[in-house]
Amino acid sequence: MPRMTVLTEAELRRIVSLDHEAVACVEQAFLALATKPVAMPPILRLDIPEHRGEVDVKTAYVPGLDGFAIKISPGFFDNPKLGLPSLNGLMVLFSARTGLVEALLLDNGYLTDVRTAAAGAVAAKHLSRPDASKAAILGAGMQARLQLEALALVRPIREARIWARNPERAKAAAGELADKLGIRVTAMPSVQTAVAEADIIVTTTPATEPLLGAAEVSPGQHITAMGSDSEHKNELAPDLIERADLYVADSLSQVRRLGELHHAVAAGMIAPDAVFPELGAIIAGKAPGRSSPQAITICDLTGTGVQDTAIATLANARAKAANAGVPFDS
């Protein structure tokens, strides 16, 4: 039997970082979703409401890739009160030819963090103004930090503002990011002050009530919403979806069920059968992107299995090149 490789979080952090190659691999995953017969079943989710917990299982087969990943991703949002991270999980990479396990990626959610941030970069690259230099981040967790780092890979970000419900966490995140990126990063007292004059707004929270509405946004802004990945989560008010000049989904079938679009439909502001472009179609040139510098654009990221297969494939390739991991005979 062929050996599989076991990779720990520490090894994966050493060989996989949030860089241009990671962004490119996720960009290609979205492109494949629009141009190839990708097999991507609906997300399987288990809710554990008494502990604010949920477990998502995602997968996808992308023609042309040698393997496919299955990811198990728990999110327990009271964990920070216990001194534990909110996200956890692992990925298993299988051979697309034989179905045998090639790699067990014990990443504790690290690869999910990287691919999610990379997706934010892809959204900004294709939907925000090329000269976008000011960012607003709602949230102060790991994804908030990574989203700003990712934006800096694709746009000339010179200034950022951060808002979070916990002002101390926002202040700490601002200080860390200012030191790491060498730009001005300021913690703000309200959502309104954070997003004012921002070119790009990224929402990264597990909010269940809207944080941002039509009244808070201005012409020319791009919004990436990545926190609403289950039915009860909601960061954008329905009137913002209605006001946008361009609304883009990572997967239209998913956002109708899980994303911000789900809430706009439920509020009666968007027709249930309304058709919107997917990010992959814009990357492929099959759908138009931003129509003008003054357009308001939104990208709704619920997280797709193609992203997981893409990042797991990249991690496995880098592990082989670095001779990393522990071979395991089953």
Backbone bond lengths (Angstrom), bond angles and torsions (degrees), N, CA, C in turn:
res aa  C-N    CA-C-N  psi(-1)  N-CA   C-N-CA  omega(-1)  CA-C   N-CA-C  phi
1 M - - - 1.474 - - 1.534 109.67 -
2 P 1.339 116.53 137.13 1.456 118.61 176.60 1.520 111.17 -62.54
3 R 1.320 115.65 148.69 1.447 120.32 179.36 1.526 110.85 -78.54
4 M 1.323 114.53 149.20 1.455 118.69 168.13 1.523 107.97 -106.62
5 T 1.320 115.18 159.35 1.454 121.25 -179.40 1.523 109.28 -109.20
6 V 1.321 116.05 132.79 1.457 121.63 176.33 1.528 107.96 -102.85
7 L 1.325 115.86 124.24 1.461 121.37 -178.34 1.523 109.85 -120.28
8 T 1.312 116.67 128.00 1.460 121.51 179.54 1.529 110.52 -86.19
9 E 1.323 115.06 167.63 1.462 119.61 177.52 1.521 111.01 -58.94
10 A 1.325 117.32 -41.58 1.467 120.29 -179.01 1.522 111.19 -60.91
11 E 1.333 116.70 -42.31 1.464 119.75 178.84 1.519 111.05 -67.20
12 L 1.335 116.89 -40.78 1.448 120.47 -179.50 1.525 111.40 -66.26
13 R 1.311 117.19 -37.00 1.462 119.95 176.53 1.529 111.01 -64.96
14 R 1.307 116.24 -31.87 1.466 120.08 -179.48 1.525 111.97 -72.41
15 I 1.330 117.35 -35.36 1.461 119.15 -172.49 1.528 114.09 -104.47
16 V 1.344 117.68 -16.51 1.470 121.08 -179.85 1.521 108.28 -123.05
17 S 1.318 116.56 121.36 1.459 120.35 177.59 1.525 108.93 -128.06
18 L 1.317 115.21 168.64 1.459 120.30 175.62 1.519 107.33 -79.49
19 D 1.319 116.12 94.79 1.458 121.38 -176.09 1.526 109.65 -136.79
20 H 1.316 115.95 -175.94 1.463 120.20 -176.87 1.528 111.84 -62.68
21 E 1.328 117.86 -34.27 1.468 120.10 179.66 1.522 110.84 -68.40
22 A 1.336 116.99 -38.09 1.468 119.96 177.38 1.522 110.64 -64.84
23 V 1.336 116.50 -41.85 1.465 120.29 177.54 1.520 109.96 -62.79
24 A 1.327 116.93 -43.15 1.463 120.64 -178.98 1.521 111.36 -64.41
25 C 1.323 117.50 -37.21 1.468 119.46 -178.15 1.525 110.49 -68.65
26 V 1.334 117.69 -36.65 1.461 120.76 177.00 1.527 110.37 -72.41
27 E 1.313 117.06 -37.15 1.464 120.80 176.40 1.527 110.34 -60.10
28 Q 1.333 116.75 -42.83 1.462 120.68 178.34 1.525 111.40 -66.15
29 A 1.325 117.03 -31.05 1.466 120.33 177.55 1.524 110.51 -65.36
30 F 1.343 116.65 -44.60 1.460 119.80 176.87 1.524 110.99 -63.89
31 L 1.320 116.44 -39.62 1.466 120.56 178.11 1.527 110.34 -60.96
32 A 1.330 116.66 -43.57 1.461 120.52 179.15 1.521 111.04 -61.38
33 L 1.331 116.66 -38.08 1.462 120.48 -179.66 1.522 111.15 -60.41
34 A 1.331 116.59 -28.56 1.469 121.14 -178.66 1.521 113.38 -93.64
35 T 1.322 117.57 -17.07 1.464 118.97 -170.67 1.523 114.50 -124.94
36 K 1.327 118.27 -8.27 1.455 121.07 -177.33 1.534 110.50 -127.58
37 P 1.328 117.04 159.79 1.481 119.60 178.39 1.530 111.34 -77.71
38 V 1.329 115.23 66.62 1.458 121.14 -179.73 1.538 109.43 -68.03
39 A 1.309 116.14 138.26 1.467 121.13 173.41 1.519 107.98 -101.03
40 M 1.329 116.89 111.91 1.464 121.21 -177.83 1.523 108.74 -138.72
41 P 1.327 116.97 98.69 1.471 119.81 -178.44 1.523 111.23 -71.23
42 P 1.330 117.28 163.28 1.464 119.81 176.51 1.522 111.56 -59.34
43 I 1.332 115.38 153.79 1.461 121.07 178.24 1.526 110.06 -64.78
44 L 1.318 115.70 135.85 1.462 121.49 170.33 1.523 107.02 -94.41
45 R 1.342 117.08 125.89 1.451 119.25 -179.11 1.514 111.44 -131.55
46 L 1.325 114.51 138.44 1.459 123.12 175.21 1.518 107.38 -115.32
47 D 1.334 117.87 124.15 1.453 121.95 178.36 1.528 111.18 -100.04
48 I 1.338 115.90 139.04 1.461 122.40 175.66 1.523 106.03 -127.69
49 P 1.342 117.10 76.64 1.468 121.20 -168.17 1.521 115.28 -63.29
50 E 1.342 117.84 -31.09 1.463 117.63 -176.56 1.521 113.03 -67.39
51 H 1.343 117.00 -15.50 1.461 120.77 177.19 1.534 111.39 -120.77
52 R 1.341 115.99 21.27 1.474 121.79 -177.06 1.527 110.35 47.95
53 G 1.315 115.18 45.33 1.456 120.43 -176.82 1.511 112.99 -116.03
54 E 1.311 114.42 151.26 1.464 121.46 174.05 1.522 107.89 -149.44
55 V 1.314 115.63 151.83 1.459 121.12 177.55 1.520 107.68 -129.99
56 D 1.325 116.54 122.69 1.458 122.12 178.62 1.521 109.48 -107.78
57 V 1.318 115.84 141.20 1.460 122.09 173.63 1.524 107.22 -121.45
58 K 1.331 115.73 121.69 1.459 120.75 -176.68 1.527 109.82 -129.25
59 T 1.332 115.11 149.81 1.456 120.30 178.54 1.519 109.62 -159.76
60 A 1.307 116.48 163.13 1.470 121.81 173.76 1.518 108.93 -166.12
61 Y 1.312 114.86 144.65 1.464 121.53 169.97 1.518 107.96 -106.57
62 V 1.331 115.85 125.86 1.459 122.15 -179.78 1.521 108.38 -113.37
63 P 1.339 118.42 112.84 1.468 120.04 177.82 1.522 111.15 -53.16
64 G 1.320 114.87 134.18 1.452 119.81 -178.88 1.514 113.28 103.88
65 L 1.332 117.11 -22.10 1.463 120.44 175.88 1.520 109.30 -93.32
66 D 1.325 115.98 144.85 1.455 120.94 -175.90 1.523 112.73 -75.63
67 G 1.334 116.53 -19.42 1.446 118.98 -176.92 1.512 112.90 -136.11
68 F 1.324 115.68 170.99 1.460 120.72 173.51 1.521 107.67 -138.04
69 A 1.319 115.50 146.29 1.459 120.30 -176.67 1.512 110.87 -106.94
70 I 1.316 115.43 148.93 1.455 122.89 165.89 1.524 106.30 -119.72
71 K 1.327 115.64 124.78 1.460 120.44 -176.92 1.514 110.57 -113.93
72 I 1.320 115.38 135.63 1.461 122.39 173.02 1.522 106.83 -113.06
73 S 1.334 115.46 118.82 1.466 119.52 -170.59 1.526 111.40 -130.29
74 P 1.336 118.09 97.71 1.459 120.28 173.61 1.528 111.53 -79.89
75 G 1.327 115.90 142.67 1.456 121.61 171.95 1.514 108.42 -130.71
76 F 1.335 116.70 115.04 1.470 122.01 -179.71 1.522 107.35 -120.72
77 F 1.336 116.29 104.72 1.456 120.90 -163.15 1.522 114.92 -86.59
78 D 1.346 116.94 0.30 1.464 119.98 169.24 1.524 111.62 -96.49
79 N 1.322 117.18 -1.09 1.464 120.66 -177.24 1.529 114.30 -57.52
80 P 1.355 119.16 -38.25 1.466 117.74 179.65 1.529 113.41 -56.14
81 K 1.328 117.79 -29.00 1.467 120.61 177.13 1.533 111.05 -66.19
82 L 1.340 115.45 -21.94 1.462 120.89 179.47 1.523 111.63 -99.59
83 G 1.324 115.55 5.59 1.455 119.09 -177.41 1.511 113.50 76.54
84 L 1.335 116.86 22.64 1.462 122.28 -178.15 1.524 110.22 -118.47
85 P 1.330 117.89 153.98 1.467 119.95 177.69 1.523 111.51 -70.06
86 S 1.328 116.04 150.47 1.464 120.77 179.65 1.519 112.15 -69.32
87 L 1.336 116.46 -35.93 1.464 120.99 -174.71 1.514 111.12 -108.67
88 N 1.329 114.79 152.95 1.455 121.94 -178.01 1.525 106.81 -149.17
89 G 1.304 117.52 -164.48 1.452 119.21 170.49 1.506 115.05 123.62
90 L 1.328 114.02 -176.04 1.457 121.91 -179.71 1.524 109.13 -157.06
91 M 1.330 115.07 165.71 1.461 121.70 175.62 1.522 108.85 -127.90
92 V 1.315 115.33 146.96 1.461 121.68 173.37 1.519 107.34 -120.81
93 L 1.326 116.53 125.39 1.461 121.51 178.91 1.522 109.21 -102.57
94 F 1.328 115.63 123.88 1.465 122.44 -179.53 1.527 110.15 -109.17
95 S 1.307 116.24 154.05 1.454 121.30 171.96 1.521 109.09 -71.06
96 A 1.322 116.52 129.81 1.461 120.07 177.66 1.521 111.38 -74.29
97 R 1.311 117.16 -14.23 1.462 121.07 -179.81 1.519 112.27 -90.15
98 T 1.354 116.70 -41.84 1.468 120.22 -173.51 1.522 113.66 -114.52
99 G 1.341 117.83 -17.69 1.449 120.82 -176.05 1.518 114.22 80.88
100 L 1.339 117.36 0.75 1.458 120.24 179.37 1.528 110.46 -76.79
101 V 1.330 115.32 150.81 1.465 119.81 178.79 1.522 109.57 -71.48
102 E 1.317 115.78 127.25 1.457 121.04 177.18 1.523 112.22 -99.57
103 A 1.324 116.46 -37.46 1.466 118.93 -177.76 1.517 110.55 -151.71
104 L 1.321 114.69 141.15 1.450 122.13 172.75 1.525 106.23 -109.87
105 L 1.332 115.91 114.53 1.460 121.71 -173.36 1.525 108.62 -104.30
106 L 1.330 116.03 98.26 1.464 121.94 -177.15 1.530 108.26 -87.78
107 D 1.313 115.23 70.43 1.468 120.25 -168.81 1.519 114.52 -92.03
108 N 1.333 117.95 -9.12 1.473 121.64 -177.94 1.526 112.19 53.62
109 G 1.331 116.44 34.94 1.453 121.12 177.85 1.515 114.82 88.70
110 Y 1.332 117.92 -1.94 1.470 120.30 -177.09 1.528 111.88 -62.26
111 L 1.326 117.30 -46.18 1.467 119.91 -178.82 1.521 111.22 -65.76
112 T 1.331 117.25 -33.36 1.461 120.32 174.63 1.522 109.99 -63.51
113 D 1.320 116.73 -42.32 1.463 119.86 177.15 1.521 111.07 -58.39
114 V 1.325 116.21 -44.84 1.471 120.41 -177.22 1.516 110.90 -66.65
115 R 1.331 117.22 -47.09 1.458 118.41 -176.44 1.520 111.99 -69.83
116 T 1.350 117.81 -29.94 1.461 121.11 177.52 1.523 110.47 -69.53
117 A 1.321 116.20 -43.44 1.462 119.68 176.72 1.526 110.71 -64.77
118 A 1.324 116.54 -39.65 1.461 120.06 178.09 1.528 111.23 -62.27
119 A 1.334 116.56 -37.32 1.470 120.07 176.87 1.522 110.82 -63.20
120 G 1.332 117.13 -38.22 1.450 120.10 175.74 1.511 111.95 -61.61
121 A 1.331 115.88 -39.29 1.459 120.08 177.14 1.528 111.16 -64.71
122 V 1.325 116.59 -40.88 1.470 120.64 179.18 1.522 110.16 -63.73
123 A 1.328 116.64 -43.06 1.467 120.16 178.43 1.521 110.85 -60.59
124 A 1.330 117.33 -45.82 1.465 120.93 179.93 1.525 111.42 -65.36
125 K 1.311 116.94 -38.86 1.464 121.42 -179.96 1.518 111.68 -59.79
126 H 1.318 117.08 -38.51 1.461 120.36 -173.92 1.525 114.25 -99.41
127 L 1.337 117.96 -10.96 1.463 118.84 -173.93 1.528 114.72 -125.30
128 S 1.323 118.17 -25.54 1.464 119.07 179.83 1.528 110.03 -85.17
129 R 1.312 115.91 166.07 1.459 120.47 176.22 1.524 109.36 -65.47
130 P 1.323 118.36 140.50 1.470 120.17 -179.31 1.527 113.59 -59.56
131 D 1.335 116.81 -26.36 1.461 119.87 -178.41 1.527 112.85 -94.25
132 A 1.318 117.65 11.52 1.469 121.04 -178.03 1.524 110.24 -57.93
133 S 1.331 116.35 123.42 1.465 120.48 -175.42 1.523 114.03 -126.95
134 K 1.345 117.63 -11.73 1.456 121.40 -179.54 1.526 109.56 -116.69
135 A 1.312 115.48 128.58 1.468 120.63 -178.49 1.518 110.73 -118.65
136 A 1.320 115.45 147.74 1.460 122.44 171.74 1.519 107.80 -123.10
137 I 1.316 116.59 128.64 1.458 122.21 -179.77 1.519 108.27 -116.79
138 L 1.311 116.53 124.01 1.456 121.36 175.43 1.525 107.79 -99.95
139 G 1.325 114.82 116.26 1.450 121.06 -172.93 1.518 109.13 117.70
140 A 1.341 116.24 157.11 1.459 119.92 -178.19 1.527 112.21 -137.81
141 G 1.336 116.15 20.38 1.458 120.08 178.73 1.517 111.74 -86.32
142 M 1.329 115.27 -166.57 1.460 120.38 -178.81 1.519 112.17 -59.70
143 Q 1.345 116.97 -41.84 1.454 119.10 -177.88 1.524 111.16 -67.75
144 A 1.324 117.43 -34.02 1.463 120.00 176.08 1.523 110.37 -59.22
145 R 1.321 116.09 -45.51 1.456 120.59 179.16 1.527 111.38 -62.52
146 L 1.327 115.73 -47.37 1.460 120.25 -177.16 1.530 112.36 -67.21
147 Q 1.325 116.87 -35.10 1.459 118.76 179.15 1.523 111.09 -62.56
148 L 1.322 117.57 -39.54 1.465 119.03 178.26 1.522 110.82 -68.52
149 E 1.323 116.84 -40.92 1.463 120.07 175.86 1.527 110.78 -59.62
150 A 1.324 116.43 -40.97 1.461 121.00 -179.58 1.527 111.26 -66.46
151 L 1.324 116.92 -41.67 1.467 120.24 178.20 1.520 110.82 -58.31
152 A 1.330 116.20 -38.65 1.461 120.23 -178.17 1.531 112.45 -66.07
153 L 1.325 117.34 -16.68 1.464 120.61 177.08 1.520 112.42 -78.60
154 V 1.348 117.58 -22.64 1.464 119.75 -172.44 1.530 113.73 -122.72
155 R 1.316 117.55 -11.09 1.458 121.23 -179.84 1.530 109.86 -138.05
156 P 1.331 117.58 152.00 1.476 121.10 -177.15 1.532 111.93 -78.39
157 I 1.328 116.01 65.33 1.464 120.83 -176.02 1.533 109.61 -70.05
158 R 1.330 115.43 124.37 1.467 121.05 179.90 1.534 112.05 -116.38
159 E 1.318 116.25 -16.26 1.454 119.72 -176.87 1.518 109.59 -151.68
160 A 1.318 116.92 144.09 1.463 120.77 178.59 1.522 110.02 -142.69
161 R 1.319 113.94 151.64 1.460 121.70 175.62 1.516 108.28 -126.97
162 I 1.330 115.17 143.00 1.459 120.60 -177.97 1.523 109.69 -127.22
163 W 1.333 114.86 134.00 1.459 120.88 172.23 1.514 108.26 -123.97
164 A 1.336 115.94 141.95 1.463 122.09 172.23 1.515 108.27 -148.84
165 R 1.320 115.68 157.27 1.467 119.30 178.74 1.526 111.45 -60.49
166 N 1.319 115.32 -32.51 1.461 121.07 176.61 1.529 108.37 -96.43
167 P 1.331 118.06 104.65 1.474 120.30 -176.39 1.526 113.60 -59.19
168 E 1.334 116.86 -33.17 1.463 119.22 -179.26 1.525 111.12 -67.67
169 R 1.321 116.15 -37.78 1.469 119.28 177.51 1.530 110.56 -67.18
170 A 1.319 115.96 -38.36 1.463 119.29 177.79 1.521 110.67 -63.69
171 K 1.318 116.31 -42.47 1.466 120.71 179.65 1.524 111.13 -64.13
172 A 1.344 116.46 -41.93 1.465 120.30 179.22 1.522 111.47 -64.57
173 A 1.336 116.28 -44.10 1.460 120.22 178.98 1.517 110.99 -63.01
174 A 1.321 117.01 -40.88 1.467 120.89 179.53 1.519 110.97 -61.29
175 G 1.326 116.21 -43.58 1.455 119.59 179.60 1.522 112.58 -64.07
176 E 1.324 116.53 -43.42 1.465 121.09 179.74 1.528 111.09 -62.90
177 L 1.328 116.20 -44.29 1.465 119.96 -177.04 1.523 111.99 -71.28
178 A 1.314 117.04 -35.76 1.463 119.56 176.77 1.526 110.26 -61.52
179 D 1.328 116.21 -43.28 1.461 120.01 179.04 1.527 111.60 -66.20
180 K 1.335 116.11 -41.48 1.471 119.83 -175.09 1.523 112.65 -73.20
181 L 1.332 116.81 -41.16 1.463 120.55 -173.93 1.521 113.21 -96.73
182 G 1.315 116.90 -14.90 1.453 119.76 179.82 1.511 113.94 70.14
183 I 1.326 116.42 31.47 1.460 121.34 178.26 1.521 108.77 -127.00
184 R 1.314 116.12 170.25 1.457 120.25 177.51 1.525 109.16 -79.32
185 V 1.326 117.37 122.57 1.459 122.77 177.85 1.533 107.25 -129.41
186 T 1.318 116.78 124.89 1.457 121.95 -173.30 1.521 110.90 -124.16
187 A 1.308 116.83 134.18 1.467 121.35 172.44 1.523 108.66 -79.81
188 M 1.323 116.71 132.49 1.459 121.66 -175.53 1.527 110.72 -113.00
189 P 1.340 117.55 152.01 1.468 120.94 -175.35 1.521 114.78 -80.46
190 S 1.340 118.35 -14.11 1.465 120.16 -177.12 1.524 109.72 -149.62
191 V 1.322 114.45 161.49 1.470 119.57 174.52 1.516 109.91 -60.12
192 Q 1.316 116.40 -42.63 1.470 120.64 -176.17 1.522 111.71 -60.83
193 T 1.326 117.49 -45.06 1.461 119.47 179.81 1.527 111.70 -70.71
194 A 1.318 116.79 -28.83 1.472 120.15 179.42 1.524 111.69 -69.15
195 V 1.329 116.57 -42.93 1.467 119.48 -172.98 1.528 113.32 -88.50
196 A 1.323 117.33 -14.41 1.462 119.63 -179.30 1.528 109.86 -59.43
197 E 1.324 115.73 126.87 1.466 124.16 177.19 1.528 113.68 70.03
198 A 1.330 118.04 5.54 1.462 119.60 176.85 1.523 110.22 -73.61
199 D 1.321 116.16 145.25 1.463 121.14 174.68 1.523 111.32 -86.57
200 I 1.336 115.12 -35.22 1.468 121.83 -179.65 1.519 108.29 -129.88
201 I 1.320 116.37 131.60 1.460 122.59 176.74 1.526 107.70 -118.53
202 V 1.323 116.55 129.96 1.462 120.52 177.62 1.518 108.70 -123.37
203 T 1.328 117.12 125.10 1.458 122.13 177.38 1.523 108.94 -101.44
204 T 1.333 117.03 127.99 1.462 121.28 -170.82 1.526 112.67 -131.21
205 T 1.325 117.80 28.76 1.463 120.58 -171.10 1.530 112.35 -109.81
206 P 1.340 117.30 164.43 1.466 121.02 172.12 1.526 112.09 -92.08
207 A 1.334 116.95 32.30 1.466 121.28 -174.84 1.526 111.57 -59.37
208 T 1.318 115.10 145.91 1.458 120.84 175.73 1.532 111.76 -109.88
209 E 1.332 116.58 -2.61 1.462 122.98 173.90 1.522 107.61 -128.45
210 P 1.339 118.42 143.55 1.465 120.87 -175.00 1.527 113.10 -56.47
211 L 1.320 115.07 137.89 1.461 122.20 175.55 1.524 111.86 -98.17
212 L 1.318 115.50 -26.80 1.457 121.16 -170.21 1.522 109.36 -134.29
213 G 1.335 116.31 129.37 1.457 121.10 179.11 1.511 111.42 -125.26
214 A 1.322 115.80 -179.29 1.460 120.99 -177.35 1.522 111.97 -60.15
215 A 1.322 117.93 -32.72 1.459 120.99 -176.94 1.524 112.53 -67.98
216 E 1.348 116.79 -22.23 1.467 119.94 -176.29 1.524 113.94 -89.81
217 V 1.325 118.93 -11.64 1.459 119.84 -174.81 1.520 111.38 -104.14
218 S 1.320 114.89 159.79 1.461 121.72 -176.98 1.521 110.40 -128.41
219 P 1.323 117.63 157.90 1.462 120.93 177.07 1.535 111.45 -54.31
220 G 1.313 114.82 138.73 1.456 120.91 177.79 1.513 114.75 95.85
221 Q 1.320 117.05 -11.56 1.461 119.32 -177.09 1.526 111.88 -81.61
222 H 1.323 114.91 147.78 1.466 121.25 170.54 1.517 108.03 -113.82
223 I 1.334 116.83 136.64 1.459 122.61 179.05 1.522 109.06 -119.96
224 T 1.305 116.25 126.45 1.461 121.62 170.00 1.522 107.66 -109.52
225 A 1.329 116.35 118.47 1.462 122.14 178.66 1.520 108.21 -106.29
226 M 1.337 116.70 115.35 1.459 118.20 -177.59 1.531 113.42 -123.22
227 G 1.340 117.73 4.04 1.454 118.58 -178.63 1.517 114.69 -87.58
228 S 1.326 117.12 -23.75 1.466 120.51 -174.43 1.525 110.38 -87.99
229 D 1.346 115.05 88.55 1.462 119.64 -179.18 1.524 112.23 -120.52
230 S 1.338 115.71 19.82 1.465 120.89 171.66 1.521 107.70 -152.41
231 E 1.333 116.37 163.87 1.462 120.56 -169.74 1.527 113.80 -58.37
232 H 1.329 117.84 -33.73 1.461 120.03 -174.22 1.530 113.40 -86.69
233 K 1.315 118.16 -8.15 1.465 120.55 -179.52 1.529 110.15 -88.82
234 N 1.328 115.67 146.29 1.467 119.22 -175.03 1.523 109.30 -162.35
235 E 1.332 116.76 113.66 1.466 121.54 179.88 1.531 112.76 -107.76
236 L 1.334 117.44 -28.13 1.460 121.65 -176.48 1.526 109.86 -110.37
237 A 1.324 116.52 132.17 1.462 120.85 176.30 1.523 110.30 -67.93
238 P 1.321 118.07 145.83 1.470 120.48 -179.76 1.521 113.77 -54.92
239 D 1.353 118.31 -32.45 1.464 118.66 -178.53 1.517 112.25 -68.32
240 L 1.337 117.32 -21.10 1.462 119.95 175.94 1.525 110.81 -73.58
241 I 1.322 116.68 -38.91 1.469 120.28 175.78 1.532 109.16 -61.74
242 E 1.321 116.16 -42.24 1.458 120.81 -179.37 1.529 111.26 -66.04
243 R 1.327 117.42 -37.16 1.454 120.64 -176.20 1.523 113.08 -75.71
244 A 1.326 117.93 -28.37 1.464 121.12 -173.17 1.525 112.01 -56.51
245 D 1.320 114.71 142.11 1.460 120.06 174.20 1.525 111.09 -75.20
246 L 1.323 115.93 -28.33 1.459 120.65 178.99 1.523 108.95 -147.20
247 Y 1.325 115.55 121.41 1.462 122.61 174.31 1.523 107.32 -111.75
248 V 1.323 116.86 129.91 1.461 122.22 -175.79 1.524 108.76 -126.86
249 A 1.315 116.70 137.35 1.463 122.59 179.03 1.522 110.24 -106.42
250 D 1.340 116.28 151.51 1.465 117.05 168.41 1.529 109.04 -73.98
251 S 1.329 115.99 -42.49 1.460 122.91 174.27 1.521 106.80 -142.40
252 L 1.317 117.40 114.76 1.463 120.53 -174.55 1.521 111.76 -60.80
253 S 1.318 117.37 -38.96 1.468 119.45 179.27 1.521 111.08 -64.04
254 Q 1.340 117.34 -34.15 1.458 120.24 179.61 1.524 112.21 -74.15
255 V 1.331 117.49 -44.14 1.469 118.44 -175.90 1.525 111.39 -69.67
256 R 1.316 117.20 -25.38 1.468 119.18 174.77 1.521 111.27 -66.76
257 R 1.323 115.42 -25.03 1.466 120.00 -177.14 1.523 112.09 -102.68
258 L 1.354 117.27 -34.67 1.456 120.69 -170.19 1.518 115.01 -121.44
259 G 1.319 117.68 -28.13 1.453 120.14 -167.29 1.511 114.91 -89.50
260 E 1.332 114.19 -165.32 1.459 120.28 179.91 1.530 111.52 -63.22
261 L 1.320 117.14 -32.20 1.460 120.24 178.93 1.519 111.21 -59.65
262 H 1.309 115.90 -37.07 1.474 122.14 179.09 1.526 111.07 -52.14
263 H 1.325 117.01 -42.65 1.464 120.85 -177.48 1.529 111.75 -75.36
264 A 1.329 116.90 -34.80 1.459 119.91 177.76 1.525 111.10 -66.90
265 V 1.322 116.33 -36.46 1.466 120.69 176.35 1.525 109.74 -67.45
266 A 1.337 116.33 -45.06 1.463 120.40 -179.81 1.529 111.91 -62.07
267 A 1.332 116.82 -30.20 1.464 121.09 179.65 1.523 112.32 -82.17
268 G 1.327 117.00 -3.83 1.454 121.08 178.84 1.512 114.25 80.13
269 M 1.326 118.30 11.97 1.462 120.92 -178.81 1.524 112.78 -90.66
270 I 1.316 116.61 -19.82 1.459 121.89 178.59 1.524 107.94 -129.76
271 A 1.321 116.18 135.67 1.469 120.11 179.29 1.526 110.70 -65.31
272 P 1.336 118.20 141.61 1.460 120.86 -178.08 1.523 113.51 -58.45
273 D 1.333 116.75 -29.88 1.460 119.95 -178.20 1.521 112.53 -101.48
274 A 1.333 117.98 14.05 1.465 120.85 178.65 1.528 109.56 -60.82
275 V 1.318 115.54 139.86 1.464 121.50 -177.91 1.521 109.59 -105.67
276 F 1.319 115.72 131.23 1.454 122.19 177.86 1.527 109.18 -129.18
277 P 1.320 117.98 154.55 1.463 119.61 179.58 1.516 112.25 -73.54
278 E 1.316 115.30 152.84 1.455 121.14 172.37 1.527 109.23 -97.12
279 L 1.326 115.70 155.82 1.461 120.99 -177.54 1.529 111.29 -57.89
280 G 1.310 116.67 -39.49 1.463 119.68 179.94 1.515 112.84 -61.87
281 A 1.337 116.80 -36.60 1.467 120.25 179.48 1.523 110.77 -66.77
282 I 1.315 117.46 -34.82 1.465 120.70 177.46 1.521 109.92 -70.19
283 I 1.334 117.52 -41.98 1.457 120.79 176.42 1.524 110.72 -59.29
284 A 1.333 116.12 -40.58 1.466 121.67 -178.01 1.521 113.29 -77.73
285 G 1.317 118.04 -8.20 1.459 120.61 -176.99 1.509 113.49 79.07
286 K 1.325 116.21 14.69 1.455 120.46 179.13 1.526 112.47 -85.93
287 A 1.313 116.91 -15.03 1.459 122.25 178.77 1.522 107.88 -139.47
288 P 1.328 117.78 146.56 1.466 120.07 -179.70 1.516 111.59 -72.75
289 G 1.325 116.34 148.20 1.448 121.81 177.29 1.518 111.10 -98.20
290 R 1.327 116.07 -140.54 1.467 121.73 179.81 1.520 109.98 -55.63
291 S 1.329 116.29 129.98 1.467 121.11 -175.19 1.523 113.23 -89.06
292 S 1.340 117.29 -23.26 1.467 120.64 -178.87 1.511 109.41 -163.60
293 P 1.341 117.91 163.80 1.462 120.13 177.40 1.528 112.89 -61.25
294 Q 1.319 117.99 -22.78 1.455 121.80 -177.46 1.528 113.51 -92.07
295 A 1.302 117.57 -4.15 1.468 120.70 -177.17 1.531 111.13 -67.36
296 I 1.310 115.70 146.25 1.471 122.24 170.88 1.520 107.30 -98.11
297 T 1.320 116.25 122.01 1.462 120.50 -177.94 1.524 110.00 -120.08
298 I 1.325 115.16 147.91 1.468 122.01 178.58 1.515 108.64 -132.67
299 C 1.323 116.55 136.02 1.462 121.36 170.06 1.521 108.12 -120.91
300 D 1.310 115.63 123.29 1.465 123.60 -176.66 1.530 108.19 -100.54
301 L 1.325 116.85 107.74 1.462 121.83 -176.91 1.523 110.16 -105.67
302 T 1.320 116.28 110.97 1.459 121.32 178.11 1.527 112.08 -101.56
303 G 1.340 117.05 -7.56 1.453 121.29 179.79 1.511 111.61 88.30
304 T 1.325 116.82 122.47 1.462 120.73 -175.02 1.525 111.74 -121.20
305 G 1.319 114.32 153.88 1.460 120.05 178.23 1.513 113.38 -62.46
306 V 1.339 117.88 -29.28 1.467 118.76 179.05 1.521 111.09 -64.09
307 Q 1.343 116.75 -33.35 1.461 119.55 177.41 1.530 110.42 -63.87
308 D 1.321 116.53 -39.18 1.463 120.50 -178.47 1.526 111.25 -69.36
309 T 1.326 116.14 -43.38 1.463 118.43 176.38 1.520 110.90 -62.42
310 A 1.324 116.99 -39.38 1.464 120.61 -178.93 1.525 111.30 -64.61
311 I 1.324 117.87 -48.32 1.465 119.82 -176.20 1.523 111.14 -71.58
312 A 1.340 117.39 -33.64 1.466 120.04 176.70 1.523 110.68 -66.49
313 T 1.324 116.59 -38.29 1.468 120.81 177.77 1.523 110.47 -65.00
314 L 1.328 116.72 -42.72 1.464 120.58 177.03 1.526 110.53 -62.18
315 A 1.326 117.14 -44.32 1.463 120.80 -179.73 1.525 111.28 -61.94
316 N 1.317 117.09 -41.32 1.460 120.71 -179.63 1.519 111.07 -65.92
317 A 1.333 116.79 -40.67 1.467 120.66 178.70 1.528 110.74 -64.24
318 R 1.336 116.18 -42.99 1.464 118.95 179.49 1.522 111.28 -68.13
319 A 1.323 117.20 -34.18 1.466 120.47 177.69 1.518 110.81 -63.68
320 K 1.321 115.98 -42.44 1.467 119.32 178.38 1.523 111.12 -64.20
321 A 1.325 116.34 -42.36 1.465 120.25 -179.24 1.525 111.47 -64.99
322 A 1.337 116.19 -33.84 1.470 120.96 -177.97 1.523 112.65 -94.31
323 N 1.327 116.62 0.42 1.471 121.56 -175.79 1.521 110.59 53.38
324 A 1.324 114.93 43.25 1.465 121.01 -177.54 1.525 110.53 -96.79
325 G 1.314 115.10 161.15 1.453 120.34 177.25 1.523 112.73 93.21
326 V 1.326 113.82 170.44 1.462 121.40 -179.63 1.525 109.31 -112.89
327 P 1.348 118.63 118.84 1.457 119.48 176.02 1.524 110.27 -66.31
328 F 1.318 115.29 142.39 1.466 119.95 -176.98 1.517 108.32 -135.55
329 D 1.341 115.51 124.09 1.464 121.25 176.95 1.508 108.84 -90.00
330 S 1.337 117.24 120.37 1.464 119.91 -180.00 1.522 110.42 -79.59
